[in-house]
Amino acid sequence: MISGHALRRAAGMLASGGVIAYPTEGVFGLGCLPENLAGIRRILDMKGRDPKSGFVLVASSVDQLLPYLDGSDEKAMGRLLAKAKIPVTWVLAANPDTPWWITGGRDTAAVRISQHPVVKALCEAADSALISTSANISGKPPAKTRLAVQRMFGDHVDMITPGETGRLGGPTELRDAATGKVLRAGPR
């Protein structure tokens, strides 16, 4: 869990345009508020990531994701909601106004309703979904501890939140919400 002091500090960092690292279901993530283009650029630079990859949005509720989703595919939305208690990232049709840096220029967005206590607390404190990408240099294994994040990114992140990753052991499974097809397998 995250203390009230650390949570307020992280929420303030996000609100002021900062980039934070935080534990998720399986690895540490890097994130910022979804509309923070300067933060997005910092994350892309830190990771050496191609902007066409897009980003995952994590949220504590579907309401935080709705501004970024088309929502017209009832079957896809039903899968997202029905499976919200398990750590799966879903790809759904994006709202046409969703920023290109989230979609990677595609007409879809990758989203997850997280049950991880730190992710949920951060999203609730920020009253927003968060950008989420594994805390790693592209092509390298993701960080699973605060120390690994510190060693990898040093002062390039504004804050590394306290807390432990979940038991997943790696990045979440990625599925197409319209078809249910697995696009990226989760850890075994």
Contacts in CASP RR format, 6 or more apart in sequence:
PFRMAT RR
TARGET T0000
AUTHOR 0000-0000-0000
METHOD contacts of the structure
MODEL  1
MISGHALRRAAGMLASGGVIAYPTEGVFGLGCLPENLAGIRRILDMKGRD
PKSGFVLVASSVDQLLPYLDGSDEKAMGRLLAKAKIPVTWVLAANPDTPW
WITGGRDTAAVRISQHPVVKALCEAADSALISTSANISGKPPAKTRLAVQ
RMFGDHVDMITPGETGRLGGPTELRDAATGKVLRAGPR
1 117 0 8 1.000
1 118 0 8 1.000
1 121 0 8 1.000
1 163 0 8 1.000
2 10 0 8 1.000
2 117 0 8 1.000
2 118 0 8 1.000
2 121 0 8 1.000
2 122 0 8 1.000
2 161 0 8 1.000
2 162 0 8 1.000
2 163 0 8 1.000
3 162 0 8 1.000
6 161 0 8 1.000
6 162 0 8 1.000
7 121 0 8 1.000
7 122 0 8 1.000
7 125 0 8 1.000
8 125 0 8 1.000
9 159 0 8 1.000
10 20 0 8 1.000
10 22 0 8 1.000
10 122 0 8 1.000
10 125 0 8 1.000
10 159 0 8 1.000
10 161 0 8 1.000
11 122 0 8 1.000
11 125 0 8 1.000
11 126 0 8 1.000
13 20 0 8 1.000
13 158 0 8 1.000
13 159 0 8 1.000
14 20 0 8 1.000
14 32 0 8 1.000
14 33 0 8 1.000
14 122 0 8 1.000
14 126 0 8 1.000
14 128 0 8 1.000
14 130 0 8 1.000
15 33 0 8 1.000
15 126 0 8 1.000
17 32 0 8 1.000
17 33 0 8 1.000
17 36 0 8 1.000
17 38 0 8 1.000
17 39 0 8 1.000
18 32 0 8 1.000
18 36 0 8 1.000
18 39 0 8 1.000
18 158 0 8 1.000
18 159 0 8 1.000
19 30 0 8 1.000
19 31 0 8 1.000
19 32 0 8 1.000
19 39 0 8 1.000
19 42 0 8 1.000
19 43 0 8 1.000
19 46 0 8 1.000
19 156 0 8 1.000
19 157 0 8 1.000
19 158 0 8 1.000
20 30 0 8 1.000
20 31 0 8 1.000
20 32 0 8 1.000
20 122 0 8 1.000
20 157 0 8 1.000
20 158 0 8 1.000
20 159 0 8 1.000
20 160 0 8 1.000
20 161 0 8 1.000
21 28 0 8 1.000
21 29 0 8 1.000
21 30 0 8 1.000
21 31 0 8 1.000
21 135 0 8 1.000
21 143 0 8 1.000
21 146 0 8 1.000
21 149 0 8 1.000
21 153 0 8 1.000
21 157 0 8 1.000
21 159 0 8 1.000
21 160 0 8 1.000
21 161 0 8 1.000
22 28 0 8 1.000
22 29 0 8 1.000
22 31 0 8 1.000
22 118 0 8 1.000
22 119 0 8 1.000
22 122 0 8 1.000
22 160 0 8 1.000
22 161 0 8 1.000
22 163 0 8 1.000
23 29 0 8 1.000
23 116 0 8 1.000
23 118 0 8 1.000
23 119 0 8 1.000
23 161 0 8 1.000
23 163 0 8 1.000
23 164 0 8 1.000
23 165 0 8 1.000
23 166 0 8 1.000
24 58 0 8 1.000
24 114 0 8 1.000
24 116 0 8 1.000
24 118 0 8 1.000
24 119 0 8 1.000
24 132 0 8 1.000
24 165 0 8 1.000
24 166 0 8 1.000
24 172 0 8 1.000
25 87 0 8 1.000
25 114 0 8 1.000
25 115 0 8 1.000
25 116 0 8 1.000
25 119 0 8 1.000
25 165 0 8 1.000
25 166 0 8 1.000
25 167 0 8 1.000
25 168 0 8 1.000
25 172 0 8 1.000
26 87 0 8 1.000
26 144 0 8 1.000
26 165 0 8 1.000
26 166 0 8 1.000
26 167 0 8 1.000
26 168 0 8 1.000
26 169 0 8 1.000
26 170 0 8 1.000
26 171 0 8 1.000
26 172 0 8 1.000
26 187 0 8 1.000
27 134 0 8 1.000
27 135 0 8 1.000
27 136 0 8 1.000
27 142 0 8 1.000
27 143 0 8 1.000
27 144 0 8 1.000
27 165 0 8 1.000
27 168 0 8 1.000
27 169 0 8 1.000
27 170 0 8 1.000
27 171 0 8 1.000
28 134 0 8 1.000
28 135 0 8 1.000
28 142 0 8 1.000
28 143 0 8 1.000
28 144 0 8 1.000
28 145 0 8 1.000
28 146 0 8 1.000
28 148 0 8 1.000
28 149 0 8 1.000
28 160 0 8 1.000
28 165 0 8 1.000
29 132 0 8 1.000
29 133 0 8 1.000
29 134 0 8 1.000
29 135 0 8 1.000
29 142 0 8 1.000
29 143 0 8 1.000
30 43 0 8 1.000
30 46 0 8 1.000
30 47 0 8 1.000
30 131 0 8 1.000
30 132 0 8 1.000
30 133 0 8 1.000
30 134 0 8 1.000
30 135 0 8 1.000
30 153 0 8 1.000
30 157 0 8 1.000
31 43 0 8 1.000
31 130 0 8 1.000
31 131 0 8 1.000
31 132 0 8 1.000
31 133 0 8 1.000
32 39 0 8 1.000
32 40 0 8 1.000
32 42 0 8 1.000
32 43 0 8 1.000
32 130 0 8 1.000
32 131 0 8 1.000
33 126 0 8 1.000
33 128 0 8 1.000
33 130 0 8 1.000
33 131 0 8 1.000
34 57 0 8 1.000
34 68 0 8 1.000
34 99 0 8 1.000
34 102 0 8 1.000
34 128 0 8 1.000
34 129 0 8 1.000
34 130 0 8 1.000
34 131 0 8 1.000
35 99 0 8 1.000
36 131 0 8 1.000
37 99 0 8 1.000
37 101 0 8 1.000
40 55 0 8 1.000
40 101 0 8 1.000
40 131 0 8 1.000
42 156 0 8 1.000
43 49 0 8 1.000
43 55 0 8 1.000
43 131 0 8 1.000
43 133 0 8 1.000
44 50 0 8 1.000
44 51 0 8 1.000
46 137 0 8 1.000
46 153 0 8 1.000
46 156 0 8 1.000
46 157 0 8 1.000
47 133 0 8 1.000
47 136 0 8 1.000
47 137 0 8 1.000
47 138 0 8 1.000
48 137 0 8 1.000
48 138 0 8 1.000
49 133 0 8 1.000
49 138 0 8 1.000
50 138 0 8 1.000
51 101 0 8 1.000
51 104 0 8 1.000
52 104 0 8 1.000
52 105 0 8 1.000
53 104 0 8 1.000
54 101 0 8 1.000
54 102 0 8 1.000
54 103 0 8 1.000
54 104 0 8 1.000
54 105 0 8 1.000
54 106 0 8 1.000
54 110 0 8 1.000
55 101 0 8 1.000
55 102 0 8 1.000
55 104 0 8 1.000
55 110 0 8 1.000
55 131 0 8 1.000
55 132 0 8 1.000
55 133 0 8 1.000
56 89 0 8 1.000
56 110 0 8 1.000
56 111 0 8 1.000
56 112 0 8 1.000
56 131 0 8 1.000
56 132 0 8 1.000
56 133 0 8 1.000
57 65 0 8 1.000
57 68 0 8 1.000
57 102 0 8 1.000
57 109 0 8 1.000
57 110 0 8 1.000
57 111 0 8 1.000
57 112 0 8 1.000
57 129 0 8 1.000
57 130 0 8 1.000
57 131 0 8 1.000
57 132 0 8 1.000
58 111 0 8 1.000
58 112 0 8 1.000
58 113 0 8 1.000
58 114 0 8 1.000
58 119 0 8 1.000
58 123 0 8 1.000
58 129 0 8 1.000
58 130 0 8 1.000
58 132 0 8 1.000
59 65 0 8 1.000
59 111 0 8 1.000
59 112 0 8 1.000
59 113 0 8 1.000
59 114 0 8 1.000
59 123 0 8 1.000
59 129 0 8 1.000
59 130 0 8 1.000
60 113 0 8 1.000
60 114 0 8 1.000
60 119 0 8 1.000
60 120 0 8 1.000
60 121 0 8 1.000
60 123 0 8 1.000
60 124 0 8 1.000
61 113 0 8 1.000
61 123 0 8 1.000
62 77 0 8 1.000
62 80 0 8 1.000
62 81 0 8 1.000
62 84 0 8 1.000
62 113 0 8 1.000
64 123 0 8 1.000
64 127 0 8 1.000
64 128 0 8 1.000
64 129 0 8 1.000
65 80 0 8 1.000
65 111 0 8 1.000
65 113 0 8 1.000
65 129 0 8 1.000
67 95 0 8 1.000
67 98 0 8 1.000
68 94 0 8 1.000
68 95 0 8 1.000
68 98 0 8 1.000
68 102 0 8 1.000
68 109 0 8 1.000
68 111 0 8 1.000
68 129 0 8 1.000
69 77 0 8 1.000
69 92 0 8 1.000
69 93 0 8 1.000
69 94 0 8 1.000
69 95 0 8 1.000
69 98 0 8 1.000
69 109 0 8 1.000
69 111 0 8 1.000
70 92 0 8 1.000
70 93 0 8 1.000
70 94 0 8 1.000
70 95 0 8 1.000
70 96 0 8 1.000
71 77 0 8 1.000
71 92 0 8 1.000
71 93 0 8 1.000
71 95 0 8 1.000
72 93 0 8 1.000
73 92 0 8 1.000
73 93 0 8 1.000
73 177 0 8 1.000
73 178 0 8 1.000
75 177 0 8 1.000
75 178 0 8 1.000
76 90 0 8 1.000
76 92 0 8 1.000
76 93 0 8 1.000
76 177 0 8 1.000
76 178 0 8 1.000
77 92 0 8 1.000
77 177 0 8 1.000
78 177 0 8 1.000
79 90 0 8 1.000
79 175 0 8 1.000
79 177 0 8 1.000
79 180 0 8 1.000
80 90 0 8 1.000
80 92 0 8 1.000
80 111 0 8 1.000
80 113 0 8 1.000
80 177 0 8 1.000
81 113 0 8 1.000
83 90 0 8 1.000
84 113 0 8 1.000
84 115 0 8 1.000
85 115 0 8 1.000
87 112 0 8 1.000
87 114 0 8 1.000
87 115 0 8 1.000
87 116 0 8 1.000
87 168 0 8 1.000
87 172 0 8 1.000
87 173 0 8 1.000
88 112 0 8 1.000
88 172 0 8 1.000
88 173 0 8 1.000
88 174 0 8 1.000
88 175 0 8 1.000
89 110 0 8 1.000
89 111 0 8 1.000
89 112 0 8 1.000
89 172 0 8 1.000
89 173 0 8 1.000
89 174 0 8 1.000
89 175 0 8 1.000
90 110 0 8 1.000
90 111 0 8 1.000
90 112 0 8 1.000
90 174 0 8 1.000
90 175 0 8 1.000
90 176 0 8 1.000
90 177 0 8 1.000
91 108 0 8 1.000
91 109 0 8 1.000
91 110 0 8 1.000
91 111 0 8 1.000
91 174 0 8 1.000
91 175 0 8 1.000
91 176 0 8 1.000
91 177 0 8 1.000
91 183 0 8 1.000
92 108 0 8 1.000
92 109 0 8 1.000
92 111 0 8 1.000
92 177 0 8 1.000
92 178 0 8 1.000
93 107 0 8 1.000
93 108 0 8 1.000
93 109 0 8 1.000
93 178 0 8 1.000
94 102 0 8 1.000
94 103 0 8 1.000
94 106 0 8 1.000
94 107 0 8 1.000
94 108 0 8 1.000
94 109 0 8 1.000
95 109 0 8 1.000
96 107 0 8 1.000
98 109 0 8 1.000
102 109 0 8 1.000
102 131 0 8 1.000
103 109 0 8 1.000
110 174 0 8 1.000
111 129 0 8 1.000
112 132 0 8 1.000
112 172 0 8 1.000
114 120 0 8 1.000
114 123 0 8 1.000
116 166 0 8 1.000
118 161 0 8 1.000
118 163 0 8 1.000
119 130 0 8 1.000
119 132 0 8 1.000
122 130 0 8 1.000
122 161 0 8 1.000
123 129 0 8 1.000
123 130 0 8 1.000
134 142 0 8 1.000
134 143 0 8 1.000
134 171 0 8 1.000
135 142 0 8 1.000
135 143 0 8 1.000
135 148 0 8 1.000
135 149 0 8 1.000
135 152 0 8 1.000
135 153 0 8 1.000
136 142 0 8 1.000
136 143 0 8 1.000
136 152 0 8 1.000
137 152 0 8 1.000
140 152 0 8 1.000
142 170 0 8 1.000
142 171 0 8 1.000
143 149 0 8 1.000
143 152 0 8 1.000
144 165 0 8 1.000
144 169 0 8 1.000
144 170 0 8 1.000
145 165 0 8 1.000
146 160 0 8 1.000
146 162 0 8 1.000
146 163 0 8 1.000
149 157 0 8 1.000
149 160 0 8 1.000
150 160 0 8 1.000
168 186 0 8 1.000
168 187 0 8 1.000
169 187 0 8 1.000
170 186 0 8 1.000
170 187 0 8 1.000
171 184 0 8 1.000
171 186 0 8 1.000
171 187 0 8 1.000
172 186 0 8 1.000
173 182 0 8 1.000
173 184 0 8 1.000
173 185 0 8 1.000
173 186 0 8 1.000
174 182 0 8 1.000
174 183 0 8 1.000
174 184 0 8 1.000
174 186 0 8 1.000
175 181 0 8 1.000
175 182 0 8 1.000
175 183 0 8 1.000
176 183 0 8 1.000
END
